[in-house]
Amino acid sequence: MRTPVARALAFEPRTITLGAARSLVALAELSVLVFTSDADLFPAVPNGPTGPRCDGLRTLSLWCVSSSPVALTIFRVVTIAVLALVISGYRPRWTCIPHWYVTFSLAVAIHVPNGGENVARILTLLLIPLCLGDDRIWHWRRPATPLPAWWIGTSYTAHLVIRLQVVIVYGQAVWLKLVEPEWRDGSAMHFVLQDAYFGAAPELVPFLDSGVLTPAITWGTILLESAIVVCVFGNSAVRRGGLALAVVLHGGIILALGLASFGLVMISLVAAASSGRSEHSGELDRAQVTMQWAEEERDGGPTTRETE
């Protein structure tokens, strides 16, 4: 069994799964901007500010540079452009910081952020150490050069913190459900499905809100969230199993309740936690990549290696 130090030294963060996580969280934020007007993003509230919230540290938000309608349109276009670039997978090293900034700017400026916006701004911040050492042109490709030694430890630490975030988010969700009698007796999903704002479509309620399915969905939600917490402690294969469970859980929530942006953010969080591999994972042999890189340098230029 390898020691934690050996696992850290063999860590390779630049995986396609990491790229998918970045694209999904950007897609979630993009969907909010494309389908939500300024009036709904920044609604007038009693005794509250008009336009974006810009008190305290929120003044650092892009949306707080100016509150004029023209400025808000410009900020929307700039944010959409950054998110589209991230979704494409182009130059993770160059786009990771702008990605965090536009995500942070939106999350702190809107009046009623949901859990998805808060998770997204933390996740994109934690992705920065994983991406600054990523020299790939597209994050959909496998790396063709070895990761510099000084980025390995930084990337591994950030990866562990992302996994800790999954434990905190899903562990807290399980605990808060178990302390409520409606979740313990299996009736909670009845009230969720009937909710006037977040409830299921009227066509789905008779099918989902039944004597058999309601307790099954209620306890199934708790079991899936618990399983995701357990999986995040495992190796890369086990964590990918947790990602599959997250797709099932949040895919079902998206279909039943329509919480698309929230679901995509949560899937991207688990995807980021399930990314990363070691040289013995069967996906990438660090020694082989290093040898290939050295041979290309000796021959005077890249063959399969991406050029800057």
KAJOGI-V724671 format. One record per residue. N is the residue number from 0. RES is the residue in three letters. NEAR is the number of other ideal C-beta (glycine too) atoms within 10 Angstrom. D_FIRST is the distance of its C-alpha to the first C-alpha in whole Angstrom. Layout:
n = [N & N]
res = [RES & RES]
near = [NEAR & NEAR]
d_first = [D_FIRST & D_FIRST]
This chain:
n = [0 & 1 & 2 & 3 & 4 & 5 & 6 & 7 & 8 & 9 & 10 & 11 & 12 & 13 & 14 & 15 & 16 & 17 & 18 & 19 & 20 & 21 & 22 & 23 & 24 & 25 & 26 & 27 & 28 & 29 & 30 & 31 & 32 & 33 & 34 & 35 & 36 & 37 & 38 & 39 & 40 & 41 & 42 & 43 & 44 & 45 & 46 & 47 & 48 & 49 & 50 & 51 & 52 & 53 & 54 & 55 & 56 & 57 & 58 & 59 & 60 & 61 & 62 & 63 & 64 & 65 & 66 & 67 & 68 & 69 & 70 & 71 & 72 & 73 & 74 & 75 & 76 & 77 & 78 & 79 & 80 & 81 & 82 & 83 & 84 & 85 & 86 & 87 & 88 & 89 & 90 & 91 & 92 & 93 & 94 & 95 & 96 & 97 & 98 & 99 & 100 & 101 & 102 & 103 & 104 & 105 & 106 & 107 & 108 & 109 & 110 & 111 & 112 & 113 & 114 & 115 & 116 & 117 & 118 & 119 & 120 & 121 & 122 & 123 & 124 & 125 & 126 & 127 & 128 & 129 & 130 & 131 & 132 & 133 & 134 & 135 & 136 & 137 & 138 & 139 & 140 & 141 & 142 & 143 & 144 & 145 & 146 & 147 & 148 & 149 & 150 & 151 & 152 & 153 & 154 & 155 & 156 & 157 & 158 & 159 & 160 & 161 & 162 & 163 & 164 & 165 & 166 & 167 & 168 & 169 & 170 & 171 & 172 & 173 & 174 & 175 & 176 & 177 & 178 & 179 & 180 & 181 & 182 & 183 & 184 & 185 & 186 & 187 & 188 & 189 & 190 & 191 & 192 & 193 & 194 & 195 & 196 & 197 & 198 & 199 & 200 & 201 & 202 & 203 & 204 & 205 & 206 & 207 & 208 & 209 & 210 & 211 & 212 & 213 & 214 & 215 & 216 & 217 & 218 & 219 & 220 & 221 & 222 & 223 & 224 & 225 & 226 & 227 & 228 & 229 & 230 & 231 & 232 & 233 & 234 & 235 & 236 & 237 & 238 & 239 & 240 & 241 & 242 & 243 & 244 & 245 & 246 & 247 & 248 & 249 & 250 & 251 & 252 & 253 & 254 & 255 & 256 & 257 & 258 & 259 & 260 & 261 & 262 & 263 & 264 & 265 & 266 & 267 & 268 & 269 & 270 & 271 & 272 & 273 & 274 & 275 & 276 & 277 & 278 & 279 & 280 & 281 & 282 & 283 & 284 & 285 & 286 & 287 & 288 & 289 & 290 & 291 & 292 & 293 & 294 & 295 & 296 & 297 & 298 & 299 & 300 & 301 & 302 & 303 & 304 & 305 & 306 & 307]
res = [MET & ARG & THR & PRO & VAL & ALA & ARG & ALA & LEU & ALA & PHE & GLU & PRO & ARG & THR & ILE & THR & LEU & GLY & ALA & ALA & ARG & SER & LEU & VAL & ALA & LEU & ALA & GLU & LEU & SER & VAL & LEU & VAL & PHE & THR & SER & ASP & ALA & ASP & LEU & PHE & PRO & ALA & VAL & PRO & ASN & GLY & PRO & THR & GLY & PRO & ARG & CYS & ASP & GLY & LEU & ARG & THR & LEU & SER & LEU & TRP & CYS & VAL & SER & SER & SER & PRO & VAL & ALA & LEU & THR & ILE & PHE & ARG & VAL & VAL & THR & ILE & ALA & VAL & LEU & ALA & LEU & VAL & ILE & SER & GLY & TYR & ARG & PRO & ARG & TRP & THR & CYS & ILE & PRO & HIS & TRP & TYR & VAL & THR & PHE & SER & LEU & ALA & VAL & ALA & ILE & HIS & VAL & PRO & ASN & GLY & GLY & GLU & ASN & VAL & ALA & ARG & ILE & LEU & THR & LEU & LEU & LEU & ILE & PRO & LEU & CYS & LEU & GLY & ASP & ASP & ARG & ILE & TRP & HIS & TRP & ARG & ARG & PRO & ALA & THR & PRO & LEU & PRO & ALA & TRP & TRP & ILE & GLY & THR & SER & TYR & THR & ALA & HIS & LEU & VAL & ILE & ARG & LEU & GLN & VAL & VAL & ILE & VAL & TYR & GLY & GLN & ALA & VAL & TRP & LEU & LYS & LEU & VAL & GLU & PRO & GLU & TRP & ARG & ASP & GLY & SER & ALA & MET & HIS & PHE & VAL & LEU & GLN & ASP & ALA & TYR & PHE & GLY & ALA & ALA & PRO & GLU & LEU & VAL & PRO & PHE & LEU & ASP & SER & GLY & VAL & LEU & THR & PRO & ALA & ILE & THR & TRP & GLY & THR & ILE & LEU & LEU & GLU & SER & ALA & ILE & VAL & VAL & CYS & VAL & PHE & GLY & ASN & SER & ALA & VAL & ARG & ARG & GLY & GLY & LEU & ALA & LEU & ALA & VAL & VAL & LEU & HIS & GLY & GLY & ILE & ILE & LEU & ALA & LEU & GLY & LEU & ALA & SER & PHE & GLY & LEU & VAL & MET & ILE & SER & LEU & VAL & ALA & ALA & ALA & SER & SER & GLY & ARG & SER & GLU & HIS & SER & GLY & GLU & LEU & ASP & ARG & ALA & GLN & VAL & THR & MET & GLN & TRP & ALA & GLU & GLU & GLU & ARG & ASP & GLY & GLY & PRO & THR & THR & ARG & GLU & THR & GLU]
near = [4 & 11 & 8 & 9 & 9 & 13 & 15 & 17 & 16 & 16 & 21 & 24 & 25 & 26 & 22 & 15 & 21 & 25 & 22 & 20 & 26 & 28 & 21 & 20 & 31 & 26 & 18 & 24 & 28 & 21 & 14 & 23 & 18 & 10 & 10 & 14 & 10 & 16 & 8 & 12 & 19 & 22 & 14 & 10 & 11 & 4 & 4 & 10 & 14 & 9 & 20 & 25 & 19 & 17 & 9 & 8 & 9 & 17 & 13 & 14 & 21 & 20 & 25 & 19 & 16 & 14 & 15 & 10 & 10 & 8 & 15 & 19 & 11 & 14 & 23 & 19 & 11 & 14 & 22 & 15 & 12 & 20 & 27 & 13 & 16 & 29 & 18 & 14 & 20 & 15 & 18 & 25 & 15 & 13 & 21 & 22 & 15 & 17 & 26 & 20 & 18 & 27 & 27 & 21 & 22 & 25 & 22 & 23 & 24 & 20 & 15 & 10 & 15 & 16 & 13 & 23 & 23 & 14 & 21 & 31 & 22 & 19 & 24 & 27 & 18 & 19 & 29 & 16 & 20 & 27 & 28 & 17 & 18 & 23 & 18 & 20 & 16 & 13 & 27 & 13 & 13 & 13 & 20 & 19 & 17 & 17 & 19 & 10 & 9 & 9 & 19 & 19 & 14 & 16 & 24 & 22 & 15 & 21 & 22 & 16 & 14 & 26 & 20 & 13 & 19 & 25 & 15 & 11 & 19 & 25 & 15 & 12 & 18 & 18 & 10 & 10 & 18 & 12 & 9 & 10 & 9 & 14 & 18 & 14 & 11 & 16 & 14 & 21 & 23 & 19 & 13 & 21 & 21 & 11 & 10 & 5 & 4 & 13 & 17 & 20 & 12 & 7 & 7 & 14 & 15 & 9 & 11 & 18 & 18 & 13 & 8 & 7 & 15 & 19 & 16 & 12 & 20 & 22 & 17 & 15 & 20 & 17 & 13 & 18 & 20 & 17 & 16 & 29 & 18 & 14 & 24 & 23 & 12 & 13 & 12 & 17 & 12 & 13 & 22 & 17 & 16 & 25 & 24 & 13 & 19 & 27 & 15 & 12 & 22 & 22 & 13 & 16 & 18 & 16 & 14 & 19 & 19 & 14 & 18 & 18 & 23 & 22 & 23 & 24 & 27 & 29 & 22 & 28 & 29 & 29 & 27 & 29 & 27 & 29 & 26 & 25 & 20 & 20 & 18 & 13 & 15 & 10 & 14 & 16 & 14 & 19 & 9 & 11 & 19 & 14 & 12 & 18 & 17 & 11 & 10 & 16 & 12 & 7 & 9 & 6 & 8 & 15 & 9 & 9 & 15 & 13 & 7 & 6]
d_first = [0 & 4 & 7 & 10 & 12 & 10 & 10 & 13 & 14 & 14 & 15 & 18 & 21 & 24 & 24 & 26 & 25 & 26 & 29 & 30 & 29 & 32 & 34 & 34 & 35 & 37 & 39 & 39 & 41 & 43 & 44 & 45 & 47 & 49 & 50 & 51 & 54 & 55 & 57 & 54 & 51 & 53 & 56 & 59 & 58 & 60 & 60 & 57 & 57 & 59 & 56 & 53 & 51 & 52 & 52 & 49 & 46 & 47 & 50 & 47 & 47 & 48 & 50 & 52 & 53 & 57 & 57 & 60 & 60 & 60 & 57 & 55 & 55 & 54 & 51 & 50 & 51 & 49 & 46 & 46 & 46 & 43 & 41 & 42 & 41 & 37 & 38 & 38 & 35 & 37 & 36 & 33 & 33 & 37 & 37 & 34 & 37 & 40 & 38 & 37 & 40 & 42 & 40 & 40 & 44 & 44 & 42 & 44 & 48 & 48 & 50 & 48 & 44 & 42 & 38 & 37 & 39 & 37 & 34 & 35 & 36 & 33 & 30 & 32 & 32 & 28 & 28 & 30 & 27 & 26 & 29 & 30 & 28 & 29 & 31 & 31 & 35 & 34 & 31 & 31 & 30 & 27 & 26 & 28 & 27 & 24 & 24 & 25 & 23 & 25 & 24 & 20 & 20 & 23 & 22 & 18 & 20 & 23 & 21 & 19 & 23 & 24 & 21 & 23 & 26 & 25 & 24 & 27 & 30 & 29 & 28 & 31 & 33 & 32 & 33 & 36 & 37 & 36 & 39 & 41 & 43 & 44 & 40 & 40 & 43 & 42 & 45 & 44 & 43 & 47 & 48 & 46 & 47 & 51 & 50 & 53 & 51 & 47 & 48 & 48 & 51 & 54 & 53 & 50 & 50 & 52 & 49 & 46 & 48 & 49 & 48 & 45 & 44 & 44 & 42 & 39 & 39 & 39 & 36 & 34 & 34 & 32 & 30 & 29 & 29 & 26 & 24 & 24 & 23 & 20 & 19 & 19 & 16 & 14 & 12 & 15 & 16 & 17 & 18 & 21 & 22 & 23 & 25 & 26 & 27 & 29 & 31 & 32 & 33 & 34 & 36 & 38 & 39 & 40 & 42 & 43 & 44 & 44 & 42 & 41 & 40 & 38 & 36 & 35 & 34 & 32 & 30 & 30 & 28 & 25 & 25 & 25 & 22 & 20 & 21 & 18 & 16 & 13 & 14 & 12 & 14 & 16 & 19 & 19 & 18 & 19 & 20 & 22 & 24 & 24 & 26 & 28 & 29 & 30 & 32 & 34 & 35 & 36 & 38 & 40 & 39 & 36 & 36 & 34 & 33 & 35 & 37 & 38]
